[in-house]
């Protein structure tokens, strides 16, 4: 019996509820990957390597990237299904920019929101 046949026989012996849970988990993962493929299409992978995609909510993502020529990591916000082609040095800045883009169409409001949140030194 081959490895594949062994896996199939193990699945066949599982309770129906476990099989259903596995099926729905696989479906969710398939939908998630389809959504992430849409985000990947917004990037030119010739110049950028995508390290990780974090979904914030529907239509809003933060993409951790690395510039292939400079080997520099950065974060790019995706909001409303669009890549503003703006990079940020950290996740939090990109998140503020994504919310700003969603609300105003521009990333600049995120910069000012961050300035308002900076704790003043005494």
Secondary structure as GFF3:
##gff-version 3
##sequence-region A 1 122
A	DSSP	alpha_helix	3	12	.	.	.	ID=ss1
A	DSSP	alpha_helix	16	40	.	.	.	ID=ss2
A	DSSP	beta_strand	48	57	.	.	.	ID=ss3
A	DSSP	beta_strand	60	67	.	.	.	ID=ss4
A	DSSP	beta_strand	72	79	.	.	.	ID=ss5
A	DSSP	beta_strand	82	83	.	.	.	ID=ss6
A	DSSP	alpha_helix	91	104	.	.	.	ID=ss7
A	DSSP	alpha_helix	108	117	.	.	.	ID=ss8
###
